[in-house]
Amino acid sequence: MMQSTRVSLSLCAALLIVAAGCGQKSADTGGTTGTTGTTVVKVADIALGRALGGDRSISDSTDTFKTTDTIYASVTTDGSSPSATLRARWTFEDGQTVNETSRTIAPGGRERTEFHISKPNGWPAGKYKVEVFLNDQSAGTKNFEVKGQ
């Protein structure tokens, strides 16, 4: 009888040690998730134009372009994150993708990221759109038009 009591006590002690270890791991995971969960980045603005300033803001704002223009998009983000992905998808009237570019950013407050497209032979006249994605979620669109010279 004495031996079965020792075995029972040993099993109980082992289970308590395992349970304590599991409880500690859960607490650590919760803290990590909370820290990550408080990191927020959002797209605050998408601006289009023919030229950029030194701070990557649009210096010649327009939504109507000539066939030979380089078309710039300046995407303003707010917030901070150790890593986020911005993607710009440029499309023509029928939804045909003209260009798609991604940039990995590590924002620490309000920042701007630049995207642009150009075509040496000239853009076909028509209606276009740029859609910006933040971590694969649509964050906004801007429509623009290309008109002949």
C-alpha positions in Angstrom: 0.0 0.0 0.0 2.9 2.3 0.8 4.4 1.9 -2.6 1.1 2.7 -4.4 0.8 5.9 -2.4 4.4 6.9 -3.4 3.5 6.2 -7.1 0.3 8.3 -6.8 2.2 11.1 -5.1 4.9 11.0 -7.8 2.4 11.1 -10.6 0.6 14.0 -9.0 3.8 15.9 -8.6 4.7 15.2 -12.2 1.3 16.4 -13.4 1.6 19.6 -11.3 5.0 20.4 -12.9 3.7 19.8 -16.4 0.6 21.9 -15.7 2.7 24.7 -14.3 4.9 24.7 -17.4 1.9 24.8 -19.7 0.4 27.7 -17.8 3.7 29.6 -18.1 3.8 29.0 -21.9 0.3 30.3 -22.3 1.0 33.5 -20.4 4.1 34.2 -22.6 2.1 33.6 -25.9 -0.6 35.9 -24.7 1.9 38.7 -24.1 3.4 38.3 -27.5 0.0 38.4 -29.2 -1.0 41.5 -27.3 2.2 43.3 -28.4 1.8 42.4 -32.0 -2.0 43.1 -31.9 -1.3 46.8 -30.8 0.8 47.5 -33.9 -1.4 49.3 -36.4 -0.6 50.6 -39.8 -3.2 52.2 -42.2 -3.2 53.9 -45.5 -4.2 57.5 -44.8 -3.9 58.9 -48.4 -3.2 58.1 -52.0 -2.2 61.0 -54.2 -1.4 61.0 -58.0 0.7 63.4 -60.0 3.4 64.0 -62.6 6.3 64.7 -60.2 7.5 64.0 -56.6 9.0 66.2 -54.0 12.0 65.3 -51.8 9.7 63.8 -49.2 8.0 61.6 -51.7 4.9 63.8 -51.8 3.2 64.7 -55.1 4.5 68.1 -56.3 2.4 68.3 -59.5 -0.9 66.9 -58.5 -3.4 65.8 -61.2 -5.7 63.0 -62.3 -5.3 63.7 -66.0 -2.1 62.7 -67.7 -0.5 63.0 -71.2 0.4 59.8 -73.1 4.1 60.4 -72.4 3.9 61.3 -68.7 5.4 59.2 -65.9 2.5 58.7 -63.4 3.4 58.8 -59.7 1.4 57.6 -56.8 2.4 58.7 -53.3 0.9 56.5 -50.6 0.8 58.0 -47.1 0.7 55.5 -44.2 0.1 56.2 -40.5 1.3 53.9 -37.7 4.2 51.7 -37.0 5.2 48.1 -37.7 8.4 46.2 -38.0 7.2 45.0 -41.4 4.3 45.7 -43.7 3.8 45.3 -47.5 2.3 47.9 -49.8 1.4 46.9 -53.3 0.2 49.1 -56.2 -1.8 47.5 -59.0 -2.3 49.8 -62.0 -5.1 48.7 -64.4 -6.5 49.9 -67.8 -10.2 50.4 -68.6 -11.1 46.7 -69.1 -9.3 45.6 -65.9 -6.1 44.7 -67.7 -3.2 44.9 -65.3 -0.6 47.4 -66.6 1.8 47.1 -63.7 2.0 45.6 -60.2 4.7 46.5 -57.7 5.3 45.7 -54.0 7.4 47.4 -51.4 8.2 46.2 -47.9 8.2 49.0 -45.4 8.9 49.3 -41.7 7.0 52.5 -40.8 7.5 54.4 -37.6 4.8 57.0 -37.8 3.5 59.0 -40.8 5.5 58.1 -43.9 5.1 58.1 -47.7 5.9 55.4 -50.2 6.3 56.1 -53.9 5.1 54.0 -56.9 5.3 55.0 -60.5 4.6 53.8 -64.0 6.0 55.0 -67.4 5.8 53.9 -70.9 8.4 55.2 -73.4 6.1 54.6 -76.4 3.3 56.4 -74.7 0.1 55.3 -72.8 -3.0 54.5 -74.7 -5.7 57.2 -74.1 -8.4 56.0 -71.7 -9.4 55.5 -68.1 -7.1 53.9 -65.6 -7.0 53.0 -61.9 -4.4 52.4 -59.2 -5.4 50.2 -56.3 -3.2 50.1 -53.2 -3.1 47.1 -50.9 -1.7 46.9 -47.4 -0.7 43.4 -46.4 -2.9 42.0 -49.2 -6.0 43.9 -48.1 -7.4 46.7 -50.4 -6.6 50.0 -48.8 -8.0 52.4 -51.5 -8.2 53.3 -55.2 -7.6 56.3 -57.4 -9.0 56.7 -60.8 -7.2 58.8 -63.5 -7.3 59.4 -67.2 -4.7 59.5 -70.0 -5.5 61.9 -72.8 -3.7 62.5 -76.1 -0.9 65.1 -76.4 
